[in-house]
Amino acid sequence: MNQMLIKNQISIRENFLYVGMDLHKDTHTAVMVNCWNEKLETFVIENKPSEFGKLAKCVNKKAMALGLSPIYGLENAYGYGRSLAVWLIEKGYTVKDINPALAYDQRKSAPTFKKNDEYDAYCVATVMINQLNTLPDAKPEDNHWTLSQLVNRRDTLINDGIRLKNGLHEQVSKAYPSYRKFFCEIDRKTALYFWKTYPSPAYLKNKSSDELYAELKAIANNISKSKAQLIFYCVHNDGDTYRDFQDSRDFITQSLVRDLEHQAVELAQIEVEIEKVLKTFDLKLTTLPGMGTAIASKLIAEIGDIRRFPNADKLARFAGIAPIRFSSGGKGKEESSKQGNRELHGLFYFLAVSMVCVHNKKPNNPVFYEYFCRKISEGKTKSQALVCIMRRLINIVYGMMKNKTEYRPYAKDE
């Protein structure tokens, strides 16, 4: 029975011409390989739709000559290769999504390590040959791609905001050494107004605490007179902070504030757009406690079409959460996987931690916290127990996405 199954799998592999693609911003390199890992031909095209037809024509010519059906493997079907993947799928070709970690392992498994575009494409093709029946199909739909772009844009804005705040901290700390005593959050609306209007103490000259209080009160109603008085008190105790080229340094402070204000506006608009796109998926991931819009949008962007994964086990392996068995001579152990989508792995780790966090002696999710404690009592470390929670979360998220259902908490055992 097993021999017949193996023969059947070999016959299936023999029917295809494997086209491995190494994808880049400007050009794509294709390598055609048969089921015996023999390199047949290499083809390089520009990354534009007018070139895709040339690739398909060349591949079809070779496939017809050999009596095979072409199948494409793309290492980055949702990035630089998205346009090619969409074009191939629209033309009716089979396109497999190749995890970059698998191609990387294929390169490292060679006796001599080497790396170039042609060899990278060949490694993609060999991964496709070896794992033909387990690789997910590439399905780069527009809503997933658009959401991914919006999430990337939001992450860029957040990172820019961190960089700008660090720069503002550096400038303000020189002009106002005790600034943390009156503005704990340097980028709040009132604080930004103050830094832009008074980038250094010299601008407070001839200004009374009552006048400053009136200005700040117009920005935020919760400002008290004691806040304005505290500012003047700290400035007086800090001493003279004026230095040469102070005007230029004040300009830098005001410029950083303007950038932060603009970043906040852009971030708010991005959040609105993400909300709009999220509604098109008709998913209810935010009903899971601890999952807000930001995490839900990242999960959908990283997972893509859930139909790519036949079951939750495949999704767990894609996220690098499923353990890998290492053994020899009948002895061994399971170890955590270093492969898979590390961004997706990090998202599930964040969710797992949030489930077992305790505030005011109450866990965020009592059921998961009880499960976490039970695993520790069984001898697992905290890290291992968190992985167990991540694996359960995979099952929950998979079911919610596939069936488009709300979160249904596990019932406690009686």
C-alpha positions as CSV (number, residue, x, y, z in Angstrom):
1,M,0.0,0.0,0.0
2,N,2.8,2.4,1.0
3,Q,4.8,1.5,-2.1
4,M,1.8,2.2,-4.4
5,L,1.4,5.6,-2.7
6,I,5.1,6.4,-3.2
7,K,4.9,5.4,-6.8
8,N,1.8,7.6,-7.3
9,Q,3.6,10.6,-5.7
10,I,6.6,10.0,-8.0
11,S,4.4,9.9,-11.0
12,I,2.8,13.1,-10.0
13,R,6.1,14.8,-9.6
14,E,7.3,13.5,-13.0
15,N,4.4,15.3,-14.7
16,F,5.7,18.9,-13.9
17,L,8.3,21.3,-15.1
18,Y,9.3,23.2,-12.0
19,V,10.0,26.9,-12.4
20,G,11.8,28.4,-9.4
21,M,11.7,32.2,-9.3
22,D,14.2,34.5,-7.5
23,L,12.3,37.8,-7.3
24,H,13.8,41.3,-7.0
25,K,12.5,44.9,-7.4
26,D,13.8,45.3,-11.0
27,T,14.4,41.8,-12.4
28,H,13.2,38.2,-11.8
29,T,15.4,35.2,-12.5
30,A,13.7,31.9,-13.5
31,V,15.3,28.5,-13.5
32,M,13.5,25.5,-15.0
33,V,14.1,22.1,-13.3
34,N,12.8,18.6,-13.9
35,C,11.7,16.2,-11.1
36,W,15.3,14.8,-11.0
37,N,16.7,18.2,-9.9
38,E,18.3,18.7,-13.2
39,K,18.7,22.4,-14.3
40,L,17.3,22.8,-17.8
41,E,17.2,26.5,-18.6
42,T,17.6,29.9,-17.0
43,F,15.6,33.0,-18.0
44,V,15.8,36.6,-16.7
45,I,13.0,39.1,-17.1
46,E,12.3,42.7,-16.0
47,N,9.7,43.1,-13.3
48,K,6.9,44.4,-15.5
49,P,3.7,42.9,-17.0
50,S,5.0,43.2,-20.6
51,E,7.8,40.8,-19.7
52,F,5.7,38.2,-18.0
53,G,4.3,36.9,-21.3
54,K,7.9,36.3,-22.6
55,L,8.6,34.1,-19.5
56,A,5.4,32.1,-19.9
57,K,6.1,31.6,-23.7
58,C,9.6,30.4,-22.9
59,V,8.4,28.0,-20.1
60,N,5.5,26.7,-22.3
61,K,7.9,25.9,-25.1
62,K,10.2,23.9,-22.9
63,A,7.2,22.2,-21.2
64,M,5.6,21.2,-24.5
65,A,8.9,19.8,-25.7
66,L,9.2,17.6,-22.6
67,G,5.5,16.8,-22.4
68,L,5.2,18.4,-18.9
69,S,3.0,20.9,-17.2
70,P,4.6,24.0,-15.8
71,I,4.3,24.9,-12.1
72,Y,5.8,28.1,-10.7
73,G,7.3,28.6,-7.2
74,L,7.7,32.2,-6.0
75,E,9.7,33.0,-2.9
76,N,8.1,36.4,-2.4
77,A,4.6,36.1,-4.0
78,Y,3.3,38.9,-1.8
79,G,6.1,41.4,-2.2
80,Y,8.2,42.0,-5.4
81,G,6.6,39.0,-7.0
82,R,3.0,39.9,-6.4
83,S,2.4,41.3,-9.9
84,L,3.9,38.2,-11.5
85,A,1.9,35.9,-9.2
86,V,-1.4,37.7,-10.1
87,W,-0.6,37.5,-13.8
88,L,0.2,33.8,-13.7
89,I,-2.8,32.9,-11.7
90,E,-5.1,34.9,-14.0
91,K,-3.6,33.0,-16.9
92,G,-4.5,29.7,-15.2
93,Y,-1.0,28.6,-14.1
94,T,-0.4,26.9,-10.7
95,V,1.7,29.1,-8.4
96,K,3.2,27.9,-5.1
97,D,4.2,30.2,-2.3
98,I,7.7,29.3,-1.1
99,N,8.6,30.2,2.5
100,P,12.1,32.0,2.3
101,A,13.3,30.0,5.3
102,L,12.8,26.8,3.2
103,A,14.9,28.1,0.3
104,Y,17.5,29.3,2.8
105,D,17.8,25.9,4.3
106,Q,18.1,24.4,0.9
107,R,21.1,26.6,0.1
108,K,22.8,25.8,3.4
109,S,22.3,22.0,2.8
110,A,24.6,22.1,-0.2
111,P,28.2,20.9,0.3
112,T,29.5,24.3,-0.7
113,F,27.5,27.4,0.3
114,K,26.9,29.8,-2.5
115,K,24.4,32.5,-3.3
116,N,23.4,34.2,-6.5
117,D,20.2,34.8,-8.3
118,E,20.3,31.7,-10.5
119,Y,21.2,29.4,-7.6
120,D,18.5,31.0,-5.4
121,A,15.9,30.3,-8.1
122,Y,17.2,26.7,-8.4
123,C,16.8,26.3,-4.6
124,V,13.2,27.5,-4.8
125,A,12.5,24.9,-7.5
126,T,14.1,22.1,-5.5
127,V,12.0,23.1,-2.4
128,M,8.9,22.8,-4.7
129,I,9.9,19.4,-5.9
130,N,10.6,18.0,-2.4
131,Q,7.5,19.5,-0.8
132,L,5.0,19.7,-3.7
133,N,2.1,18.3,-1.7
134,T,2.5,20.5,1.4
135,L,3.3,23.9,-0.1
136,P,0.4,26.4,0.0
137,D,-0.9,27.9,-3.3
138,A,-0.1,31.6,-3.7
139,K,-3.3,33.7,-3.6
140,P,-2.3,37.4,-3.6
141,E,-5.7,38.9,-3.6
142,D,-6.1,42.7,-3.7
143,N,-7.7,43.2,-0.3
144,H,-4.9,41.2,1.5
145,W,-2.2,43.1,-0.4
146,T,-3.8,46.5,0.2
147,L,-4.1,45.7,3.9
148,S,-0.5,44.6,4.0
149,Q,0.6,47.9,2.4
150,L,-1.5,49.9,5.0
151,V,0.0,47.9,7.9
152,N,3.5,48.5,6.6
153,R,2.8,52.2,6.2
154,R,1.5,52.3,9.8
155,D,4.5,50.5,11.1
156,T,6.8,53.0,9.2
157,L,4.9,55.9,10.7
158,I,5.2,54.5,14.2
159,N,8.9,53.9,13.8
160,D,9.3,57.4,12.5
161,G,7.5,58.7,15.5
162,I,9.8,56.9,17.9
163,R,12.8,58.3,16.0
164,L,11.4,61.8,16.2
165,K,10.5,61.5,19.9
166,N,14.1,60.4,20.6
167,G,15.4,63.4,18.7
168,L,13.0,65.7,20.6
169,H,14.1,64.2,24.0
170,E,17.7,65.0,23.0
171,Q,17.0,68.7,22.2
172,V,14.6,69.4,25.1
173,S,16.9,67.8,27.7
174,K,19.5,70.4,26.9
175,A,17.2,73.4,27.1
176,Y,15.0,72.1,29.9
177,P,17.0,69.6,32.1
178,S,14.0,69.1,34.4
179,Y,11.4,68.7,31.6
180,R,10.2,65.3,32.8
181,K,8.9,66.9,36.0
182,F,6.2,68.9,34.2
183,F,5.7,66.8,31.0
184,C,5.9,63.1,31.5
185,E,4.8,62.4,27.9
186,I,6.9,64.5,25.6
187,D,4.6,64.1,22.6
188,R,1.2,65.0,24.1
189,K,-0.8,67.8,22.6
190,T,0.0,70.3,25.3
191,A,3.7,69.3,25.4
192,L,4.1,69.7,21.7
193,Y,2.5,73.2,21.8
194,F,4.9,74.2,24.6
195,W,8.0,72.9,22.8
196,K,7.0,74.6,19.5
197,T,6.1,77.9,21.2
198,Y,8.9,77.9,23.8
199,P,11.8,75.7,22.4
200,S,14.1,77.2,25.0
201,P,13.7,79.2,28.3
202,A,14.5,82.5,26.6
203,Y,11.1,82.5,25.0
204,L,9.5,82.5,28.4
205,K,11.1,85.9,29.2
206,N,8.5,88.5,30.3
207,K,5.9,85.7,30.5
208,S,4.0,85.2,33.7
209,S,2.7,81.8,35.0
210,D,-0.9,83.1,34.7
211,E,-0.4,83.9,31.1
212,L,1.2,80.6,30.4
213,Y,-1.6,78.8,32.2
214,A,-4.2,80.6,30.0
215,E,-2.3,79.5,26.9
216,L,-2.1,75.9,28.0
217,K,-5.7,75.8,29.2
218,A,-6.8,76.7,25.7
219,I,-5.0,73.5,24.5
220,A,-6.1,71.1,27.2
221,N,-8.9,71.7,29.8
222,N,-7.2,69.5,32.4
223,I,-4.2,71.8,32.8
224,S,-3.9,73.4,36.3
225,K,-2.2,76.6,37.5
226,S,0.2,74.5,39.4
227,K,1.5,73.0,36.2
228,A,2.4,76.5,34.9
229,Q,4.0,77.4,38.2
230,L,6.0,74.2,38.2
231,I,7.4,75.0,34.7
232,F,8.7,78.4,35.9
233,Y,10.0,76.8,39.1
234,C,12.0,74.1,37.2
235,V,13.3,76.7,34.7
236,H,14.6,78.9,37.5
237,N,16.3,76.0,39.4
238,D,17.9,74.6,36.2
239,G,19.9,77.7,35.7
240,D,21.2,79.2,32.5
241,T,21.0,76.7,29.7
242,Y,21.7,79.1,26.8
243,R,24.5,78.0,24.5
244,D,26.0,79.2,21.3
245,F,23.9,78.7,18.2
246,Q,20.8,78.4,20.4
247,D,18.6,79.8,17.6
248,S,19.6,76.8,15.3
249,R,18.9,74.4,18.1
250,D,15.5,76.0,18.8
251,F,14.8,75.6,15.1
252,I,15.6,71.8,15.3
253,T,13.2,71.5,18.3
254,Q,10.4,73.3,16.4
255,S,11.0,71.2,13.3
256,L,10.8,68.0,15.2
257,V,7.5,69.1,16.7
258,R,6.1,69.9,13.3
259,D,7.1,66.4,12.1
260,L,5.5,64.8,15.1
261,E,2.2,66.7,14.6
262,H,2.2,65.7,10.9
263,Q,3.0,62.1,11.8
264,A,0.0,62.0,14.3
265,V,-2.3,63.2,11.6
266,E,-1.1,60.7,9.0
267,L,-1.3,57.9,11.6
268,A,-4.9,58.7,12.4
269,Q,-5.8,58.7,8.6
270,I,-4.0,55.4,8.2
271,E,-6.1,53.9,11.0
272,V,-9.3,55.0,9.3
273,E,-8.2,53.4,6.0
274,I,-7.3,50.1,7.8
275,E,-10.7,50.1,9.5
276,K,-12.3,50.5,6.0
277,V,-10.3,47.6,4.5
278,L,-10.8,45.4,7.5
279,K,-14.6,45.6,7.0
280,T,-14.3,44.0,3.6
281,F,-13.0,40.8,5.2
282,D,-16.1,40.3,7.4
283,L,-13.9,38.8,10.1
284,K,-14.5,39.2,13.9
285,L,-11.0,38.7,15.2
286,T,-11.3,41.7,17.5
287,T,-13.9,39.8,19.6
288,L,-10.9,37.8,20.9
289,P,-9.9,39.5,24.2
290,G,-6.6,41.2,23.9
291,M,-6.8,41.6,20.2
292,G,-7.3,45.1,18.9
293,T,-7.5,46.5,15.4
294,A,-3.7,46.8,15.1
295,I,-3.0,43.1,15.9
296,A,-6.0,41.9,13.9
297,S,-4.9,43.8,10.8
298,K,-1.3,42.5,11.1
299,L,-2.5,38.9,11.5
300,I,-4.7,39.1,8.4
301,A,-1.9,40.8,6.4
302,E,0.7,38.1,7.4
303,I,-1.6,35.1,7.1
304,G,-3.3,36.2,3.9
305,D,-6.1,34.0,2.5
306,I,-6.8,31.4,5.2
307,R,-7.8,28.9,2.5
308,R,-4.1,28.5,1.7
309,F,-3.9,26.3,4.8
310,P,-5.9,23.1,4.8
311,N,-5.9,23.0,8.6
312,A,-4.6,24.7,11.7
313,D,-1.5,22.5,11.8
314,K,-0.4,23.9,8.5
315,L,-0.8,27.5,9.8
316,A,1.1,26.6,13.0
317,R,4.0,25.3,10.9
318,F,3.9,28.4,8.7
319,A,4.1,30.6,11.8
320,G,7.0,28.5,13.2
321,I,5.0,27.4,16.2
322,A,4.8,23.6,15.5
323,P,7.7,21.7,17.2
324,I,10.3,19.8,15.2
325,R,11.4,16.3,16.1
326,F,15.2,15.8,16.4
327,S,16.1,12.1,17.0
328,S,18.8,9.5,16.2
329,G,18.9,5.9,17.1
330,G,15.4,6.0,18.4
331,K,16.2,8.7,20.9
332,G,15.5,12.4,20.6
333,K,13.3,15.2,21.6
334,E,11.1,17.9,20.1
335,E,12.5,21.4,19.8
336,S,11.1,24.7,18.8
337,S,11.2,25.6,15.2
338,K,13.4,28.5,14.0
339,Q,11.7,28.5,10.6
340,G,8.4,30.0,9.6
341,N,7.1,33.5,9.5
342,R,8.8,35.3,12.4
343,E,6.5,38.3,12.2
344,L,3.5,36.0,12.6
345,H,5.3,34.1,15.4
346,G,5.9,37.4,17.2
347,L,2.2,38.4,16.9
348,F,1.0,35.1,18.5
349,Y,3.6,35.4,21.2
350,F,2.4,38.9,22.0
351,L,-1.2,37.6,22.2
352,A,-0.2,34.7,24.4
353,V,1.5,37.0,26.9
354,S,-1.4,39.3,27.0
355,M,-3.7,36.4,27.8
356,V,-1.9,35.4,31.0
357,C,-1.0,38.9,32.2
358,V,-2.5,39.7,35.6
359,H,-3.9,43.2,36.5
360,N,-5.2,43.9,40.0
361,K,-4.8,40.2,40.8
362,K,-7.1,39.3,37.9
363,P,-5.8,37.5,34.8
364,N,-6.9,39.0,31.4
365,N,-8.2,35.6,30.4
366,P,-8.9,33.2,33.3
367,V,-9.2,30.1,31.1
368,F,-5.9,30.7,29.4
369,Y,-4.3,31.6,32.7
370,E,-5.5,28.4,34.3
371,Y,-4.2,26.4,31.3
372,F,-0.9,28.3,31.7
373,C,-0.6,27.4,35.4
374,R,-1.5,23.8,34.7
375,K,1.3,23.4,32.1
376,I,3.8,24.8,34.6
377,S,2.6,22.4,37.3
378,E,3.2,19.6,34.7
379,G,6.9,20.6,34.6
380,K,7.0,22.9,31.6
381,T,8.9,26.2,31.8
382,K,7.1,29.5,31.4
383,S,8.4,29.8,27.8
384,Q,7.1,26.3,27.0
385,A,3.8,27.0,28.5
386,L,3.5,30.2,26.4
387,V,4.2,28.1,23.3
388,C,1.3,25.8,24.3
389,I,-1.0,28.9,24.5
390,M,0.3,30.1,21.1
391,R,-0.7,26.8,19.7
392,R,-4.2,27.0,21.1
393,L,-4.5,30.6,19.8
394,I,-3.5,29.2,16.3
395,N,-6.5,26.9,16.5
396,I,-8.8,29.7,17.6
397,V,-7.7,32.2,15.0
398,Y,-7.8,29.6,12.3
399,G,-11.4,28.7,13.1
400,M,-12.5,32.3,13.4
401,M,-11.0,33.2,10.1
402,K,-12.1,30.2,8.2
403,N,-15.7,30.2,9.5
404,K,-15.9,34.0,10.0
405,T,-17.2,33.5,13.6
406,E,-16.9,35.5,16.8
407,Y,-14.6,34.3,19.6
408,R,-16.2,31.6,21.7
409,P,-14.3,31.1,25.0
410,Y,-13.4,27.6,26.1
411,A,-15.8,26.3,28.8
412,K,-14.0,25.3,32.0
413,D,-14.0,21.7,32.9
414,E,-16.5,20.8,35.6
